[in-house]
Structure formats: C-alpha cells, structure tokens
C-alpha cells in the first residue's frame, strides 16, 4: 500500500499542510492518486523529495477517511526520521568555532544532528598517537564521513581510513603543498575541504600600511610542521624583497617559544605568528604577554590570536571555513558526489582584524583610510 511506504514529518498548521518526504518513485504514484493541487510545494534533496500536502484536499481524495487515519498514525513521534549517516569528528585540540560552522553547514542543507546524521566525537588532544587512535576508532565504526582539522590531524586520518571513506578537512593551510591533495581544483583522492591560507601579500601590505618603518621581524612557528614551515619560507622571501630582515624562530613547545621570544626583545620591530598548531594551542598567548609587556606589535595569522590580544592580522574565520566544509559534506552525502569532483576552497576575501585594546596600549597610530575594509575585535 502506498501510504505504508511514506514517512511523515510533524504536522504544521501553516497553510493547513503536512510535510512529508518520499522516494521519487512514489511521488508519481501519490500525484496520480490525489487531486492535482494536493501537493503544495516540493524540494529535491538527492534521491529524496520533500513535499507539502494540502491536508483538506487530501481528506477529500479517493483515500478519504482511510488517508486521515494513516496520516495521524504516521505523524506520531515514533515515525520521526531515523539517523542515516555517521560522521566522525577528528578535530585535533578542539576548534569549536569551526566545528559549529561545520554542523551549521550540514543543517543548512537539511542534515540535522540526531535526525539525518549522528556525530561521533573523537577525543581531543594535539597528540599524534591519540589522534591515530581516534582515526582507528572511526575505521572500526565504519563511519560514512570524517571531518578532520589541521594538517597533522588530517594527515593521520588520511593514513588510517580506507580511501573509500570521504574525508572533509578544514584549517589546513597548505593542503596541496603538504601532499594531502593534488590541487585545490582536483584532489585526486577521497579528500576535499577548506584552507585557512590567506595570500601572504595581504599581511605584508597591512604591516607596511600600519608600521611603515619596520626593519626587522621574527617569524615564530613549530619546528617540523610542514604548513608553517612553508608559510615561513614564503613570508621570508616576500619580506626580503621589501628590504626587511627576517629571523626564523623554530620552537618545539611553548616554554621554548617563550624563551626564544624574550631573547629577541629590543632586537626586532615586530613578532609574526603562523597558522600552526603550536601558535593555535597556547603559543600565541605566550607571545601576547611579551608583546604587551615590552610594546612589540604582533602581526598574527590567527583570528583567535587577535581576539586574545595580538595587535592585528589578516586572518581566516574558522566558523566560515567550517560552514563551507559542512556544505561540501552535505553534497557528498546527499548528492553522492565524490570528494575529487569538488574543489577545495579559501575564504575570499580574508578578514583584516585589529585589536583595539592592544593598539591603544602599544600607542600605535592607525591610518584614517585603508585600501581594504578593516574590522575591530569586540
């Protein structure tokens, strides 16, 4: 019987309609069995059609009272949509803004936590052994998709998971240069995602617009982390073209970073941070303490860093990156497209962000006009 194969979502009194979803094969049968205007509206999501049914017309249809009996039975909570997809969250040390954006991106396409999808949260921690354990757990649970964050975290998940499981990444600065994908346009594998890379000329232009007399800078990054090593090399090349001397500071932990930075007080004009896991896991906060105490500006590559007290920076918004990644994941799950058929993306344009309190404390004069739009931290 047709009605036994139709699942209904909760009834809504708006326009006296009920909302249901049906397979495309049954939509045609339903249309033939009811008055031509019984279907008020419909939305196509993958292999499923969501429709609004005019309840009054349906009552007068050839199903009559039998239709209404089935309607109220099927509208009961026990017929709510069950979970269809399992998504593993391998999010390194957390990054809650990015994770929220990812979930909201899925929800914007009709995939709701606890209804169409179920999230499996991996244990948090910036530890490679721990994250390998998380990835192996997802492999055993046979998840439908993994959302993975950072370059080292994504590298681990890629190594562990079968190449048939879609992996959607974010907060990976150089996904192609680090070997995770072939290119932004074509990954060549089961990965696709969003990068927090900001073209470096934006940072150079911002620094020289605010502090035009800069002569020496120190760039801080984690030792042996591929993405920040590439970023540091590219920044150094651009600064040298401007006649600015660069000191490359490689650190293994926050305590080492703090000592290295203190040794450079009064020797450089600006501290510069990169988009690596050390800076994003407490390293930048250590630099901010020294910055404010010794009046050394920080050109940051991280939105959170500027919000915490770094002076200014050209940054990516992790919530937006997560939202974009969520939309990609929805396309993979709903439209059955392969990750390699989608393009990885950047945030365009990036965000020019200033910390008002730090600017005032360091007594920096900000130009009245820029060639780009700037924002201030709250």
N, C-alpha and C positions, 0 to 999 in steps of 0.2 A: 504493500500500500504506500502511496506517495508520501503521506504525512509521517509515516514511521521512519522515513529516511531524511527528515528535515529537523535540524536543531534550531531552537529559538533562543534569542537573547531576551532580557527582561523587557516587558511591555512598556511603552511610553505613551502618555496621553496626548503628546503633541501631535496635532493634526489627526488625532484618533488613529494612530498607526502602531503597528508592531514591527520590530526589526528582527530579521532572521538572516541566516546565511545558508546557502545551499550550493551544492556542486552544480557546475554549468549544465550537466546532463539533465538535472531535474528542473532547472529554471524553465526550459522549454515546455516540459510537461505541466508545470504549475500555470504557466501563461495560457495554455490551451484549455485547462480545466476551470479557469476563472474568467470573469469579465475582463475586457481589455484594459480597463483602468484600475484593476485591483492592485497592480504594482505601481507604487507612487514614485519610487526612485531606486536606483541601483548603483553600486560601486564595485568595480572589479579589482580584486587583490589576488594575483596569481591564479590558482585554479579554483578560487572561491569567489562567489558573487554574493555581496551583501545587498539585501533589498528591504525596502519599506513596503508593507502591505496595508492597504486601507481596510481596517477591521470591519467597518459597516458593510462595505461591498462584499467582503469575504463571507459575512454572515448570510448574505442573500444569494451566495453562489450555490452551485449544484451540490456542494458538500453540506450545506445547511447547518443544522444543529450539530451534526457529527463533527464538522470542522471546528466549531467552537469548543466542543468537548476536548478534542485533541489539542487545540490551541492552549487552553488553560493547563492541561496536563504538562504539555511541553514547555510552558513558560515557568514552571516551578524551578526552584534553585537547583534541584538535583540534575537538571539538564543544562547547567551552565557549561561553557566551553572548557574542555579539559586542556591541560598542558600539552603542547605539541612539540616544542623544541627545548633542548637543554643547552645552555650556554655557559661555558666555563669562563671565570674571570681570573686571569693571571695578571695582577695589577702591581707587581713588584712591591713597593713600600706603601701603596695606597692610592694617591692621586684622586681624592673624592670628587673634585670638580669634573674631571674627565670621565669618571665612571658615571656620574649623574647625567652628564651630557649624552653618553652612550645609551643609557636607559631611556632618556627622553627622546633620542633619535629613533629608537625602536618603537616607542609608544606613538610617535607622530605618524608611523606607518601602520598602526593598528596592532602592534605586538606588545601586549601588556604583561607585566610580571605577575605570575600566579594564574594567568588565564591561558594565553597562547604560548608563553615561554616560562621557563624556570631557570633562575640563575644559580650556579654553583660557585660560591665564593672560595677562591684559593687562599691559603694562608698568606698573610702579608709579611714582607721582610726583604731587605736588599741583600739577599744571600743566595748565591748560585745553587748551592746544594739544596736549600729549601725549595727554591723555585723549580728545580728538576723534579723534586718530589711532588710538587703541585701538578706539574705537567703530566707526570706518570699517573696521577690520580684521575685526571681528566681522560687519559687514554683508556684506563680500566673502565670508567663510567660511560665510555663511548658517547661523548658529548657531540652535539650537532655542529658546534662552532665554538671557537675560543677567542675572547677579546683579550689582547695582551699588550702590556705597556712597557716602554723603554727599550733601548737597543739590546742590552744584555738579557733582559727578560724575554723579549721576542725571539732572540737567538736560541735560547734554551727550549722554548716551546716548539720552535720550528724543528729542532733536532730530535725532540721526543715524539711529537704527534705524527700520526700517519699523514702522508701527503694528500690523502683524500679528505681530510678534515679542514674546512675553511678556517683560516686564521686572519682576524682583522686586528691590525695594530694601531697604536697611536703613541705620541710622544717619542717618536723615533726620528732623530734629526736628519740622519743620512741613510735612509733605508736602502738606496741603490749602492752607494759607495761602501757601505758596511757588508754588502753581499746578501742582504735579506731578499731583495727583489732585483730583477734585471734593470728596470727603469720605472719611473712614475707612470708612464703610459702603458706599460706592459710588464707585469710582474714575472711572467714565465713560470709561475708555480701557484700554490694554494694560498698565497698571502696577498692582502691589499690593505690599505689603511691611510692614516693621516700623519703628516710630519709636522713637528714644531719648528722646522727650519724657517728662519727668516733671512732673506738675502742680505748678506753682510754689509753691503754698501749702505743700507739704511742706518746701521749702527755707526758707521764711520761718519756719515753726514750729520747724524744727530749730535755726536760728540763734538765735532768741529763747529757746529752751529752754537752749541752752549758753551764750550770751553775751547775757543779757537787758539789759545796759546799752548795747548798740550804738546809736550815734547817727549815724555817717557811714560809708558804704560806697562802694567803687569797683567798677564792673562793667566787665570787660575783654572785648572781642570784636573780631573782624576787621571792618575797615571795608568796607561794601558787601556783606557776606554776608547774604542775606535771613533765614535762620533765626535767627542770633544777634542780628540787629537787632530782630526780633520779640520774641525772648526778653528782650532788654534792656529794651525798652519795657514789656513786661508786668511784669517784675520791678520796674522803677522805679515803676510805678503802685501795686503792692502795698506796696512799702516806704514810699512817701509816705503811704499810708493809716495806716501804723504810726508816722508822725512821724519817719521815718529819712531823712536827706538822702542823695541819690544823685549820684555823679559818673560820667558816662558816658564811658568811655575807648575810643575807636576807634583801632585800630592797623593798620598795613599790613604789618608784618613783626616779627620777634622783637626786633631791635635797637631799633626804635622803641618797642615794648612795654616793654622793659627800662628805657628812659629815662623813659617816662611813669610807670611804676610807682615808680621811685626818687624821682621828684619828689613823689609822694604819701605817702612815708614820714613818719610822725608827723602826717599830716593826715586820715587815715581810720582807722577801727577795724578794718575787715575788707576783704580783697580778695575779689572774687567772679568766678568764671570761667563761661563759657558753653560750649555744646556746638558749637563751630565748628571749622573745620579749622586755624585758627591755634593755638588752645589745644591741640588734639589732635596737633599736629605740632611741639611744642617750646615753644610759648608758655607753657604752664602750668609747665613745668620752670623757665623763667626767673623766673616769679613765686615758685615754691617757694624758690629761692635767696634772694630778698629776704625772703620770709616768715620763714624760719628765722634769717636774719642780724639782722633787725630786729623779730622777735617780732610779726608781723602775721598773724593767722589767715587761712586761705583757706577759703571756702565754695565747694566745687567742684561742677561739674555732670558730671564725668567720672570713671568708676571708675578708669581708669589714672592720672588725676591724683592721686587719694587714695592709690593704691598707691605712687606716686612720692614722696609727701611732703606733698601738700595736707592740711590739717588734718582736714576732714570734708566730707560731702556726701550728697545724696540722688541716687542715680545709677541708670542702667540698666546691665545686664550684657550686654556685646556678644556673648558666647557664646550666651546665651539668645535674644537677638534674632536672631542668625544661624540658630539651630536652628529657631526659629519660621518664619523665611523659607524655610528648606530644606523644611519640611513643606508650605508653600504651593506651592513649585516642584514638589514631587512630585505634588501634586494636579493641577496644571496639565498636567504631562507624562503622568501615568498615567491620570487620570480625564478628561482632555481638557476640563477646565473653563476658562472664560475668566477672566483676572485680575479683570475688573469684577464677576464673580459672587462673588468672595471679599472678605472685609473685611480692611483693614489693621489692625494691632494694636500695642498698647503692652505693656510689661512691667508686670504687676499682681500683687502690689504691687511698688513700686520697692525698691531696696536702700539702707538707711541705713548708711553706711560711715564708720568712723573710723580714722585713722592713729595707732596707739598711740605710736610714737616721736615724732611731731610734737606730739601732745597733751602729752606729758611735757616736751619741750624748750620749749614755749611756756608751760608751767606753768598749763594750763587745767584747772579743776575740772569734772569731768563729773558731772551729777546721778545719783543712785543708781537712779532709775527714769525711764523714758520711757513715753509712751502708745503707742509703737511699738517693734518689735524692732530692735536695732542689731547691726552686725557690725564686727569689727576686722580690719584688714589683717594678713596673716601676717608 
